[in-house]
Amino acid sequence: MKIELKKEYRYGIACPTSMGVRITPADRQCVQNSHTFYMQATSAESNVVNIASSLGYKGLVLTKFVKDNAIASFIQNELRSRNIEYEGASVDAGGPWGYRHQFNIADSGYGLRGPVVTNDRAGEVGRTLDIREFDIDRIFGKEGVAILHISGLIAALSEETSKFCLELAKAAKSYGTVISFDLNFRASFWKGRETELRGIFTQIAGMADILIGNEEDFQLALGLKGPEAGGKDIENKIEGFKGMIETARKEFPGTQIFATTLRTVINANEHKWGAILEADGQYYVENQRDIPVLDRIGGGDGFTGGLLYGVLKGWEPEKCMQFGWACGALVPTCLNDYGSPSSEDQVWNIYAGNARVKR
């Protein structure tokens, strides 16, 4: 089974997102002890788009910027360099207590010291996204988008973005765009909004052609029964995860692909990484393998990006999952929290475990 895409489109993948910057201490040091930081533009959704945009497909982010702002210019420059176009209003900052782009401050961890991420999202301009700010007919109708990817992070960021993502999914669906939804449950975003967000996430999931989560997202975001998350024995829970997907399929019969990533943390430098994908009643399992970790943030987005790249290429589901697994293993080897593969061969060599030097 292959997902049918629009025959003509300008953008391989588009996504709603709130762009910000991420700063990480050099040499895996703690934030509190560091004076030198590496800065990059970031968002979970643009990280997903980056796999396909690195391999030739044009990406699009639907977002919002602070007007005449150095951080906004930095983000725009980085997106252009990554083959990702952007659309969105630029609004006045409104003074020092007004709008800004989020700052993500990340300690990558080392050994038994786990990663710690601190977010400064006060005044975040992306929290005010509104579908009326975009020419939906031009973007999805005249220009065309093959896949709209929505993450649970942007869908839960604010009441405005929740409404925006739901309306965007409905509009994109009406134009024949494939909908991808990564549940990406974040407890701090859901606090006090559980009933509201469960309803919105269920509606978006009901329109999704591709539904993705980690081992606990389906349970926490959609309330579906599954195995207990965490622990060191995920391999022994495979049948439980299959049962969870079976429950999801009954709940969302229009979804064509269900996928979940499987991660066991040995320490900050070493994880076990696997995945399960179900399509058309057939299960494909990538058993956990040891992967080295420089910085774990973004691995799940890499998996989703690789999976969607396979869908764009028209690959069979198992090959899509394998490419996604390898992209998810690529991202933790990078300082950025997104993957920028140089070629398909680089990714397939990761999947094959071939780390020999190429000259």
Summary of the structure (lengths in Angstrom):
residues: 359
radius of gyration: 19.2
end to end distance: 38.0
largest distance: 55.9
contacts: 1282
relative contact order: 0.14
helix: 41%
strand: 26%
